[in-house]
Amino acid sequence: MSSDGGGSTRYPAAFCGLVGLKATRGRVPQPLIRNEYGSRVSIEGVVSRTVRDTAAVWEYLTRVPNGGSFIHMGPPRVSYLDAIRREPGQLRVGLTTGRWGRVPDPDPEVAARVREMAKVLESLGHLIDEVDDGAMCDWSALWSAFTAIWVGATLRFGMIGEEKGLGEQDLERLLNPMTWRHYLKAKQFTVAEVFRMMNDNNTVTRQFGMVMNRYDVLLAPTCAVRVPPANGPYSLLAEEELDVWINRLVDAARYTINVASVAP
């Protein structure tokens, strides 16, 4: 089992030659302590060895009982296991290897491999269309909202600490320094900032929805950089300022961080 907010299912799958799928928000029920509005980024799922295994799991996970999902989308239109046995027909593929509102370009080798895949898909008869990523959505709203959600999630450590009778000195001792910095930043959020994050999420959701009206598939890198070393610059063990660390993380994970979670 796995969960995926910014790529936690898709990255290990991509780095290890496995299969990882993040479902549309509302397709799979949240755990009992969450719902899709309060936790609008993270989706439960799996990392598997084959597409068939993933399809079999989704066949089970998407059977949501009444009351089991805050914004349940209803049952899938077709069986996942039946769908993978059928030819997909000609697909409209949106190709994007752009900056997605970030400053650095993706690694050239990463972008080149994605474009090689586009040529393979085109040779199979699918329609490839280069996407103007600058017009996809309000990127500043997306990154601002995601950062607020990412950092704000650490407030739960304070809630858990209170339930267990722990004070902030205990939390500082128990959390690693970078997670502690997340927690301190989250405590600074105002009510106005939380409402702005919710509004930005609504805006970006609709904008990405318009993009996906034009395409059946959006073809993009999983990661904007080549596979990093374990416990390297994206690790929570890094000793540096929070803003520097988060910006590096978002630059690398730009293609899997989608606060709207609208991909079919």
C-alpha positions in Angstrom: 0.0 0.0 0.0 1.0 3.6 -0.5 -0.3 7.1 -0.6 0.5 9.9 -3.0 0.2 13.7 -2.6 3.2 15.0 -4.5 4.4 11.7 -6.0 5.0 9.2 -3.1 3.5 6.4 -5.1 4.7 7.4 -8.5 8.3 8.2 -7.6 9.3 4.8 -6.2 7.5 3.2 -9.1 9.3 5.3 -11.7 12.7 4.9 -10.0 12.4 1.1 -9.6 10.6 0.1 -12.8 7.3 -0.6 -11.1 3.7 0.7 -11.6 2.3 3.5 -9.6 -1.0 5.3 -10.2 -2.5 8.3 -8.4 -6.3 8.2 -8.8 -8.7 11.1 -9.2 -9.7 12.8 -6.0 -13.0 11.1 -4.8 -12.3 7.8 -6.6 -10.9 6.0 -3.6 -12.2 6.6 0.0 -10.0 8.4 2.5 -9.0 6.7 5.8 -11.5 7.3 8.6 -9.7 10.3 10.1 -9.7 12.2 6.8 -12.0 13.4 4.0 -11.4 14.7 0.5 -12.0 18.3 1.3 -9.8 18.5 4.4 -7.1 16.4 2.7 -7.4 17.3 -1.0 -3.9 16.2 -2.1 -3.1 12.7 -0.7 -4.7 9.7 -2.4 -4.4 6.1 -1.2 -3.1 3.5 -3.6 -0.4 0.9 -4.3 2.9 0.2 -5.9 2.8 -3.0 -8.0 4.9 -5.0 -10.4 2.4 -5.0 -13.3 -0.4 -2.9 -14.8 -2.7 -5.9 -14.3 -1.9 -6.0 -10.6 -2.7 -2.3 -10.2 -6.0 -2.8 -12.1 -7.0 -5.6 -9.8 -6.3 -3.5 -6.8 -8.3 -0.6 -8.1 -11.2 -3.0 -8.9 -11.4 -3.5 -5.1 -10.5 0.0 -3.8 -13.1 1.8 -5.8 -16.0 -0.1 -4.4 -16.9 2.7 -2.0 -19.8 2.0 0.4 -22.4 4.6 1.2 -20.9 7.2 3.4 -17.4 6.0 2.6 -16.3 9.0 0.6 -17.0 12.7 1.1 -17.1 13.5 -2.7 -17.5 10.0 -4.1 -17.5 10.0 -7.9 -19.7 6.9 -8.2 -18.6 3.5 -9.5 -16.2 3.4 -12.4 -17.8 3.3 -15.9 -16.0 0.1 -16.8 -14.1 -2.7 -15.0 -10.4 -1.9 -14.7 -9.5 -5.5 -15.5 -11.7 -5.5 -18.6 -10.3 -2.1 -19.7 -6.7 -3.3 -19.8 -7.7 -6.1 -22.2 -9.0 -3.8 -24.8 -7.2 -1.6 -27.3 -7.5 2.0 -26.2 -8.1 3.4 -29.7 -6.5 6.6 -31.0 -5.6 8.8 -28.0 -5.1 12.6 -27.9 -1.8 13.0 -26.1 -0.7 16.3 -24.6 3.1 16.4 -24.5 4.7 18.7 -21.9 8.3 19.0 -20.7 8.2 22.7 -19.7 8.9 24.6 -16.6 5.4 24.4 -15.1 5.8 27.7 -13.4 9.2 26.9 -11.9 12.5 28.7 -12.7 14.9 25.8 -13.7 14.3 23.8 -16.8 14.0 20.0 -16.3 17.1 17.9 -16.8 17.7 17.7 -20.6 18.1 13.9 -20.5 14.8 13.5 -18.7 13.0 15.7 -21.3 14.6 13.9 -24.2 13.5 10.5 -22.9 9.9 11.7 -22.6 10.0 13.0 -26.2 11.3 9.7 -27.3 8.2 8.1 -25.7 6.0 10.6 -27.6 7.5 9.4 -30.9 6.8 5.8 -29.9 3.1 6.7 -29.2 2.9 8.6 -32.4 4.2 5.6 -34.3 1.4 3.6 -32.8 -1.2 5.9 -34.3 -1.8 8.3 -31.4 -2.1 12.1 -31.8 0.6 14.1 -30.2 0.1 17.8 -29.3 2.7 20.0 -27.7 1.1 21.7 -24.7 1.7 25.4 -23.9 2.4 24.8 -20.2 2.4 28.6 -19.5 -1.3 28.6 -20.2 -2.2 25.5 -18.4 -3.1 27.1 -15.1 -2.3 29.9 -12.6 1.0 28.4 -11.5 1.6 30.8 -8.7 -1.7 29.8 -7.2 -0.9 26.1 -7.6 2.5 26.3 -5.9 1.3 28.7 -3.2 -1.6 26.3 -2.4 0.5 23.2 -2.4 3.2 24.6 -0.2 0.5 25.7 2.3 -1.0 22.2 2.3 2.4 20.5 2.5 3.7 22.6 5.4 0.3 22.9 7.1 0.0 19.1 7.3 2.6 19.1 10.0 0.2 20.7 12.5 -1.1 17.2 13.1 2.0 16.5 15.1 0.9 19.2 17.5 -2.5 17.6 17.8 -1.1 14.2 18.3 1.4 15.6 20.9 -1.5 17.2 22.9 -3.4 13.9 22.9 -0.4 12.2 24.3 0.4 14.9 26.8 3.5 16.2 25.0 4.6 19.8 24.8 6.5 21.6 22.1 9.8 20.9 23.7 9.0 17.2 23.4 8.1 17.6 19.8 11.3 19.4 19.0 13.2 16.6 20.5 11.2 13.8 18.7 11.0 15.4 15.3 14.0 15.7 12.9 15.1 19.4 12.4 13.5 19.8 9.0 10.1 18.5 10.1 10.3 20.7 13.1 10.9 23.7 10.8 7.8 22.6 8.9 5.8 22.6 12.1 7.0 26.1 13.2 6.1 27.5 9.7 2.7 25.9 9.8 1.9 27.6 13.2 2.4 30.9 11.5 -0.4 30.5 9.0 -3.3 32.9 9.4 -7.0 32.1 8.7 -6.8 34.4 5.6 -3.9 32.3 4.3 -5.9 29.1 4.7 -8.9 30.5 2.9 -6.6 31.7 0.1 -5.2 28.2 -0.2 -8.7 26.8 -0.5 -9.6 29.4 -3.2 -6.4 28.7 -5.1 -7.1 25.0 -5.0 -10.6 25.6 -6.5 -9.2 27.8 -9.2 -6.5 25.4 -10.3 -8.8 22.4 -10.2 -11.0 24.0 -12.8 -8.1 25.1 -14.9 -6.6 21.6 -15.0 -10.0 20.2 -15.7 -10.1 22.4 -18.9 -6.7 21.0 -19.9 -7.9 17.4 -19.5 -11.0 18.2 -21.6 -8.6 18.5 -24.5 -6.6 15.4 -24.0 -7.0 11.8 -23.1 -3.4 11.5 -21.7 -1.0 14.1 -20.5 2.6 12.9 -21.2 5.1 14.5 -18.9 8.2 13.4 -16.9 7.7 11.9 -13.5 10.6 13.8 -12.1 12.3 16.9 -13.4 15.7 15.6 -12.3 17.5 12.2 -12.6 17.2 9.8 -9.7 18.8 11.5 -6.7 20.9 9.7 -4.1 19.2 8.4 -1.0 19.3 10.8 1.9 20.5 13.5 -0.5 19.3 17.0 -1.1 15.6 16.1 -1.0 15.8 14.3 2.3 14.2 15.6 5.5 17.6 15.0 7.0 19.0 18.0 5.1 20.4 20.8 7.3 19.3 24.1 5.7 16.5 26.7 5.7 13.0 25.4 5.1 12.2 27.7 2.1 15.4 26.6 0.3 14.6 22.9 0.8 11.0 23.2 -0.3 11.8 25.2 -3.4 14.3 22.5 -4.4 11.8 19.8 -3.8 9.0 21.5 -5.8 11.4 22.2 -8.7 12.1 18.5 -8.9 8.6 17.2 -8.2 6.7 19.8 -10.3 5.1 17.2 -12.6 3.6 15.1 -9.9 2.6 17.9 -7.5 -0.9 18.7 -8.6 -3.0 20.2 -5.9 -6.1 19.7 -8.0 -5.7 16.0 -8.4 -7.9 15.9 -11.5 -6.1 13.4 -13.8 -8.4 10.6 -14.8 
